[in-house]
Amino acid sequence: MNFGEKLSSILESREISQKEFAYTLNIAPSTLNGYIKNRRQPDFETLRNMALVLNVSIDFLLEHNESGSLDITAREISLVSKLRNMDKKQRDIIYDLVNIVAVRNNK
């Protein structure tokens, strides 16, 4: 499986649209489409961001290693994108809220 096929497969399995993923990466949808169609190659920073957002290793994206990914939904991708657009104070409030809910769920 080549890079474009692997990327397309990951997005499809997680129900993430190309448009949403491109927005999260702050790249044009046409640029992402070029990666998926293997007409373009991402620079290192974009590749790194893809791996971070998808919670996989760069090796996983580039090689034939089929293990090493965690499932993340389109909704979770959207939340990460929104969180990244907040200032530090807003993010800290969200982090605190998530920690409170997590602690209550563990009781």
N, C-alpha and C positions, 0 to 999 in steps of 0.2 A: 504494500500500500504506500503510495507516495504522499508527500506532505499535504498536498491539496485534498486528496481523498481522505486522509486521516482527519484533517481539520473539518472537512465537511461532515464526516461521520460523527465526530464528537459533537458538533453543533446540532446535528439532526437528532442524535440520541438524547440530548439534553433539552431538546425543544427550544433552542436558542436561534432566533432569526439572524440572518447575516446582517441585516440592518441594525439590529440591537447590539450585536457583537461589535460591529464597526464603530457604532456610537460609543460603546464602552471603551474601546481602544483609542478613540479620538482619531479615527482614520475615515476616509471616504469609503462608502460601500463598494464603489467601483474598484478601489484598491484591494479591499478584502476579496472581492470576486476574482481579481487577478491572481491572488495567492491560491485560492481554491481551484482555479482553472490551470494552475501551474504556469501562468504567463509572467508572473512576477515572483520575487522572493522578498520576504520581509527583512528589514534591517534587524540588527541584534536587539535593539531596544524594543521594537514591535514584537519580535519573537519572545523576548523576555516577558513582556506584558501579556501576551497571549497565554503563556504558560502560567503566569500568576493568576490571571482571571479564571482560567479553566482548571486551576489547581492540579496541573500536571507538570512533569519535568520537561525541559527543553529537549532532552534526549528522547523522551516519549513522543514528542511532536515530530522529531527528525528521523527517528529510527523505527525499526520494526518491532520494538519491544511493546507487547500488548498489555503489560501490566503497569500499574503506577498511577492510575487516575482515580479520583474520587468523583462521585456523581454530584452535580450541582445543577439546579433547575434554572430555568429562564427567570423565574421570580427572584431567586437568590442573586443572579447576575444583575438584575435591575436594582436590587437593594444595594449591592456593592457599588454600583455606578452612582447611585444617589448619595451614598455615604461619602464617597470620594469628592463629591461636589460641595460638601458641607465644610464649614470652618472647624477648627480644632475644638472649640467649646461645644458646638453642636454634636460633633462626633463623640466627645467624652460623655455627653448626656445619653446618647444612644448606647454606647458601650456599657454605661452604668445600668441602664434599663434592661439590657439583655442579660447582664450578670445577675440582676435581681430576679428576673423571671427564671433563669437557669437554676439558681439556688432554690427557689420555691418549688420548682419541678422535681428537684432531687430529694425533697423531704417526703 
